[in-house]
Amino acid sequence: MNKLTKVGFSALCGSLAAISSANAGEMTVTGGVDMSWVSLANQNTGNPIGMGSNLTFKGSGEFDNGWTVDYTVANLNGNAFSSAAVAVGMGGLGKLNINSGDSGNGIQAMDDKIPTAWEETTGAGLSTGIKGVSGVGTSMNIQYTTPSIAGLTIVLAHAPAMGQADTADKASGGVQTSKGKGYDATININPSLGTEILTGLNLFVGAHYTEHNKNSSLENDLYEAVGGITYSLGPVSLGYARSGFITGQEDITAGFTHYKGAMYGIAFNVNDDLSVSWGHHEMRQHADDMLSQAEAIKVRSWQAAYTMGGASIRLAETKGDNLFYTKTRDQDATTLSVSLAF
């Protein structure tokens, strides 16, 4: 991590002006590059070499009353702006986050919490067609996180207009679409009960609601949900979760309107540098009558990761069945990745 410079800044306006000024803060930048080689079995891979780069700028400061403020800007390939977020830590009052849509808020933070050595089962080099919950995470949103009480943390997030992201200062987020306001609520519980054996137990559940602007009598509100459990004991971590969607489309001729998914996996830390994992993720489509259904997508992934300081070497062997809900559309992928952090 290279520190650029220390800067003094004022992040106060409106009601924050009544609190006090912010102390001089610090701005840092971190970066990295990921290089990969992908091989698809029984299929023309094309050019298998891939590269991804990123830069993350972070600023931090503190108000006179002890509250903290953090600002994060992420740039991806080609130094292209990706997202920004402002987090205000209010001590015993919790945390407030204003987010441009970087997928880190609301229910999307729970889209796949299954332990892995490297990547999510559906993100290791194979396009699958599996839907993950997203909620307000990809839209401009504001989120409030409660303080943790007896291992219980509640998160509430709201997007005034779903689908609008990266809105500039003093601007509004585009034209009206069929999607209206969005609301997320999540609960995370670490019920250790003061016992060491339960410190690695984590229970989570989340729900999302998007209101539809009634452009059509066949469109209703959209719902998403996810819930699961993870547990770590020594070098072993386990996880299981279920997810579901109701798209709000009433007309059965428009396609499938309900999605139900399940995911589970296990990860093992061989030592401080080497870890291995296996994961399974599947999803099935249902029509409005819940009787018609397509072939279930099933994806399994073996992964290994080895870390040497700022360098990581990762290998994934991923197998998928009925991809994009097409019977016998099966595909295998082998992905080798090298990551360098600066």
N, C-alpha and C positions, 0 to 999 in steps of 0.2 A: 504494500500500500504506500503510495507516494503522497505526502502531504503537500498541497499546493501552497497555501498561505492562510494566515489567520485574518479574518475579516470581521469588522464590526457591522452589525446590521440591525435594523428595526423591523420587526414583524408585527407591528401593532397598528390596529385600526379599530374604529367602532368601540365595542365594549372592552376590548383588550387594552385600550388606552387608559382605562380606569384602573388597571392592575398595576402597571409600572412598566418601565422600559426594559428591554432585554439586554443582558450583559453581552459583551463581545463573545462571539462564537468561533467555531472552527469549521473550515471547509476542507474536505478530503476527496480524493478520487481513487477508485480501485478499478481494475480492468482484468480482462482475461480473454483467452481464445480457446475454442474447442475445434478440433480437427477430427474428422471421421471417415471411415471407409465402410460402405454398406454393400452387402452381397445378397441378392434375392435369388432363392433357389428356383431353377427351372424357368427363369424369366430374364429378359434382357435388362440388366441393371442400368445401362448407359454409363455415364461417368460416375463412378462410385465415390469420388472424393468430395467431401463437404467441409465447410468452414463456417464458424460462427464467432463473432467478436462482440464484446460489450464493454461499455464504460459506465460506471455508476458514480455520480457526484452526490455527496452528502454534506449537508450543513447542519450544525447543531448550536443551540444556545440555551440560556436559562434566564427566566424572569427573576426579579427581585424577591418575589414571594415563593421561589423554589420550583415553580412550574418549569417544564422543559419544552423546547420546540425542536423538532427535527424535520428537515426538508430533504427529500430524495428525488433525484432525476436520473432516469435510466436511458441510456442510448444503446441501441443494438447495432446490427451490421451496417457498415457504411456510415457510421457516426450519425445514424438516423434517430431522432427523438422517439422514445417508446412510451414513457409514462412519467408522471410526477405525483408526489404525495407529500402532504404536510401532516405531521402527527404532533399533537399537544398533550404532554403528560401532565395531568392535574392532580398528582399525588393520590391521596385517598379518595378523590372523586372519580378516578378512572382515566380513560384516555379518549381523545377525540381525533379522528382521522378524516381528512378531506383528500379524496383520491380521484385521479383523472381516468381511472379504468385500467389498472395494471393487473387485474385478476387476483389481487391479494386480499380483498375485502369480502365480507359476507360469506355466503354459503360456498363460494368457489374455493375458499381456503380449505374446504373439506372434500373437494371433488375426488381425491384419491390419497388417503392417509396411510395406505398399506406400506409397511416397511420394505425397503428395497436397498440393494447395494449401490444402485446408480439411479435409474430412471423409473418412472411409472411404467407399468406393464404395457400400456398403450402408447408410450412415447419413446420406444427404443428402436426406432428405425423402420417400423411397419405401419402403413396407413390401414386403419381397421374399420372406421365407420361408427365406433362406439361413442355415444354422447356422454359427456361429463356434465355435472351440474355446474351452472355458472352464475345464476342469480344476478345481483346488481354488480358483480365483480368487473365486468367489462364496460360499464357505463360510469359517467361522472357520478360520484356518490359521496355521502357523508356517513361515517360510522362512529358508534359509541361503544366502548368496551368497559364493562364494569370492573372494579377491583376484584381480585380473586378472594373469595370467602370460603374457607373450609374446602378448598380445591375446586370450587364452582365459579366459572366465568361465563357471563352472558354477553353476547355481541348483538347489537341492533344496527342495521344499515338501511339506507334509503337512497334511491335514485329518483329524482323528480321526473325524468323522462328516460325510459329504457332505450338503449341503443345509441345514446349520445356520449361521446368520449372526447377527451383532450380539448375541451372548450376553453378558449382564450379568456383572459381577464377582461371584464366589462363586456362580455359577449354572451349570447345564449346559444343553446345547443340545437341548432338546425330546425327543420320543419317538423310538423306533427306527423307521426306515423300511426300504424295500427296499435303500437305499444304505448301504454301510458306509464303511470308511476310503478315503481318496483320496491318491494320490501323484503328484507332478509332478517331472520332471527336464528342464532345458533347458541347452543349450550355445550360447554366443554367441562367435564368432571374428572378430577383426579382424586378419587376417594381413598387416599392412602390410610386414613384413620390412624395415623401415627405408627403404622407398622411398616417395616422396611420392605417386606415382600410385596406390598401393594403400591409402592412408590412408582412402579412402572406401569400401573394400570391406568388407562385413559378411555373414557366414554364420551362419545360426541354425537350430536344430532343437530340437523339444520333444516330449515324450510324457507321457501321463497314463493312470493306471489307477485305476478305482473298483471295489472289491469289492462284489459283490451279497450281501446277506443272503438266503439261499435261501428266499424266500417261495413260489417256484414252480419246478418242475423245468424250466420253459421260460425261466428267466432265468439268464443268465451274467454274467460281469464285463464292464464297459464299458471301452473303450479309445479314446483320442484321440491324434492326432499331427499335427504341422505342421513344415514345413521350407522354407527359402527362402534367397534372396540379395538384397541391396540393394547398390547402388553409386552413389556420388556423385562427380562430377568437375566442378569449377567450378560453374556454375549449374544443371547437369543432374543429376537423380537418377532411377535406374531400380530396379525391383523385380519379383521373381517368387517365388511360393510355392505350395505344395500343402498340402492338409489332408485329413484322413480321420477317420471315426468308425466304431466297431463298437458298436452299442447294447446288445448282449447278449441281445436278444430272439430266441429260436430259432424260434418259431411263425411261419411265413410268412404265416398268415392275420392276424396281428397288424399287418401292414404292412411297410414297408421297414426293413431292419435295418442297412444300410451306407450311408454317405454319403462321396462323394469330391468335393473342390473344388479349384479352381485360381484364382489371382488374379495380375494383373500390371498395371503402370502406369508412367507417366513423369511427372515434374514438372519445371518450368523456372522459375527465379527470373529474371524479366525485369530487376528491379533490387532494391534493398533493401526496397521497399515492395510491389511487385506480383509475384505468382506465378500460374502456370496449371498445370493437370494434366489428365491423362486416365487413367482406370482401368477395368479389366474384372475382374469376379468372377463365377464360375459354379459351380454345384454340381449333382450328380446323385445320385438315390436308387437303391439296389440292394436287392433282396430277398435272403433268406438264401442262395439258390442262386447269387447273383451274376449271374444271367442276366436275370431280370425287372428292368426299370428304368423309371423315370418320365421324363417330359420334363425336360430339364436347365433349371434357372433360369439366365438370363444377364442380367447387369446391367452397363451401361456408364455412366460419369459424367464429363462435362466440368466442370471447376471453375476458378474464378478468385477470388483474394483480394487485397484491397488494404488496407494498414495505415497509419493515421495516428496515431502516438502510441498512446494507449490505446483507440483506436477501430479496428474492422476491418469491412470490407464484403466479403461473400462471396456468390458466385453459383454455383449448380450446376444443370446440365441433365442429368437422369438418365433412362435408358431401361431398362425391364425386360421380358424375355420369359419366358413360362411361369411367372409368379410363383406361389409356393406349389405348384410342381410341377403346375400345371394348364395343359394345352395351350391355346394361343392366349390365355391370360390375360396380355395385354400392357398396359403402362401407362407413360406418360411423366410426369415431374414436373419443374417448374421451382421452385427454392427460392432466395429472396433473404434473406440474413441480415445483421443488424447487431449487432456485439458491442461492449460498452463495459466496460472494466476499470477498477477503482477501487483 
